[in-house]
Amino acid sequence: MESFIDILISYGYGGMFISAFVAGSVFPFSSEAVMIGLLAAGLNPTPLAISATIGNWAGSMLNYFIGRLGKMEWIERYLHVKKDKIERAQRFMGGRGAWMGIFTFMPVLGSAISIALGLMRANVVITSLSTFIGKAIRYVILLYSASLLL
């Protein structure tokens, strides 16, 4: 895994996009490690935040559209997201709908929330916007915190 992170860091902003996309989808990956490595390497924080936000947003929207297919057995079998995790995400959202996409930044529930929004057929425009806002806030806070430490 460490060498994979090194490869992504060598790709700069493109590597940030890829790592954030993978992390935003259902695959377990730490885009934070890549971001901190790129920040330490001297990359500009603003394009770094933009590429991370867009990549992570795209990964979450992939989850949304997979959920929209409505095939829970596929979600469990191929994405390894259990039905109880989806149900927990739906309880967390409490019928609030598409604006709950802002919480897709959460490490454990984020993927399940985006899949659940798709299963619920939440408004795609509002889901997309709220997810983007949540991801942007996440990476701006991460960059700010990391810049204080570096």
C-alpha positions as CSV (number, residue, x, y, z in Angstrom):
1,M,0.0,0.0,0.0
2,E,2.8,2.4,0.8
3,S,4.4,2.1,-2.6
4,F,1.0,2.7,-4.2
5,I,0.7,5.9,-2.2
6,D,4.2,6.9,-3.4
7,I,3.1,6.3,-7.0
8,L,0.0,8.5,-6.5
9,I,2.2,11.2,-4.9
10,S,4.5,11.2,-7.9
11,Y,1.5,12.0,-10.1
12,G,0.8,15.2,-8.2
13,Y,-2.7,16.7,-8.6
14,G,-3.7,13.8,-10.8
15,G,-2.6,11.3,-8.1
16,M,-4.6,13.3,-5.6
17,F,-7.7,13.1,-7.8
18,I,-7.3,9.3,-8.2
19,S,-6.7,8.6,-4.5
20,A,-9.7,10.8,-3.5
21,F,-11.9,9.0,-6.1
22,V,-11.0,5.6,-4.7
23,A,-11.4,6.8,-1.1
24,G,-14.8,8.4,-2.0
25,S,-16.1,5.2,-3.5
26,V,-16.6,2.0,-1.4
27,F,-13.0,0.9,-1.5
28,P,-11.0,1.5,1.7
29,F,-8.2,3.9,1.0
30,S,-6.7,7.0,2.7
31,S,-6.6,10.0,0.4
32,E,-5.5,11.9,3.4
33,A,-2.0,10.3,3.3
34,V,-1.6,11.3,-0.3
35,M,-2.8,14.8,0.4
36,I,-0.4,15.3,3.3
37,G,2.5,13.8,1.2
38,L,1.7,16.2,-1.7
39,L,1.4,19.2,0.7
40,A,4.8,18.2,2.2
41,A,6.2,18.0,-1.3
42,G,5.3,21.6,-1.8
43,L,2.2,21.5,-4.0
44,N,-0.2,24.4,-3.9
45,P,-3.0,23.8,-1.4
46,T,-5.8,25.4,-3.5
47,P,-5.5,23.1,-6.6
48,L,-4.8,20.2,-4.2
49,A,-8.1,20.9,-2.4
50,I,-9.9,21.2,-5.7
51,S,-8.6,18.0,-7.2
52,A,-9.3,16.1,-3.9
53,T,-12.8,17.5,-3.6
54,I,-13.7,16.7,-7.2
55,G,-12.2,13.2,-7.0
56,N,-13.9,12.3,-3.7
57,W,-17.2,13.8,-4.9
58,A,-17.0,11.7,-8.1
59,G,-16.4,8.5,-6.0
60,S,-19.5,9.3,-3.9
61,M,-21.6,9.9,-6.9
62,L,-20.5,6.6,-8.3
63,N,-21.8,5.1,-5.1
64,Y,-25.1,7.0,-5.5
65,F,-25.6,5.7,-9.0
66,I,-24.8,2.2,-8.0
67,G,-27.4,2.5,-5.2
68,R,-29.9,3.9,-7.7
69,L,-29.7,0.6,-9.6
70,G,-31.5,-0.8,-6.6
71,K,-29.7,-4.2,-6.5
72,M,-29.0,-4.7,-2.9
73,E,-27.6,-8.2,-3.6
74,W,-25.0,-6.6,-6.0
75,I,-24.1,-4.0,-3.4
76,E,-23.5,-6.7,-0.8
77,R,-21.7,-9.1,-3.0
78,Y,-19.5,-6.9,-5.1
79,L,-19.1,-3.8,-3.0
80,H,-19.1,-5.6,0.3
81,V,-21.4,-3.1,1.9
82,K,-23.9,-5.0,4.1
83,K,-27.6,-4.3,4.2
84,D,-27.4,-3.4,8.0
85,K,-24.9,-0.6,7.2
86,I,-27.2,0.8,4.5
87,E,-30.1,0.6,7.0
88,R,-28.1,2.3,9.6
89,A,-27.3,5.1,7.1
90,Q,-31.0,5.4,6.3
91,R,-31.9,5.7,10.0
92,F,-29.1,8.3,10.4
93,M,-30.7,10.3,7.5
94,G,-34.1,10.0,9.1
95,G,-36.0,10.8,5.9
96,R,-34.2,14.1,5.5
97,G,-33.3,13.3,1.9
98,A,-30.8,14.6,-0.5
99,W,-29.3,17.3,1.8
100,M,-27.9,14.5,3.9
101,G,-25.3,14.1,1.2
102,I,-23.2,16.6,3.1
103,F,-22.4,13.8,5.6
104,T,-20.8,11.6,3.0
105,F,-17.4,12.9,4.2
106,M,-17.8,10.6,7.3
107,P,-15.3,7.8,7.4
108,V,-17.5,4.9,8.3
109,L,-20.9,5.9,7.1
110,G,-20.0,8.0,4.1
111,S,-20.2,5.3,1.4
112,A,-23.3,3.8,2.9
113,I,-25.0,7.2,2.9
114,S,-24.3,7.8,-0.8
115,I,-25.5,4.3,-1.7
116,A,-28.6,4.8,0.5
117,L,-29.4,8.1,-1.2
118,G,-29.2,6.3,-4.5
119,L,-31.5,3.5,-3.2
120,M,-33.9,6.1,-2.0
121,R,-33.8,7.9,-5.4
122,A,-32.9,11.2,-3.7
123,N,-32.9,14.2,-5.9
124,V,-29.6,13.9,-7.9
125,V,-29.0,17.6,-8.2
126,I,-29.4,18.3,-4.5
127,T,-27.4,15.1,-3.6
128,S,-24.6,16.1,-5.9
129,L,-24.5,19.7,-4.5
130,S,-24.7,18.6,-0.8
131,T,-22.1,15.9,-1.4
132,F,-19.7,18.4,-3.1
133,I,-20.1,20.8,-0.2
134,G,-19.4,18.2,2.4
135,K,-16.3,16.9,0.6
136,A,-15.0,20.5,0.1
137,I,-15.3,21.3,3.8
138,R,-13.5,18.1,4.6
139,Y,-10.5,18.8,2.5
140,V,-10.2,22.4,3.4
141,I,-10.2,21.5,7.1
142,L,-7.7,18.7,6.4
143,L,-5.4,21.1,4.5
144,Y,-5.6,23.8,7.1
145,S,-4.9,21.4,9.9
146,A,-2.0,19.8,8.0
147,S,-0.5,23.2,7.1
148,L,-0.4,24.0,10.8
149,L,1.7,20.9,11.5
150,L,4.0,21.1,8.5
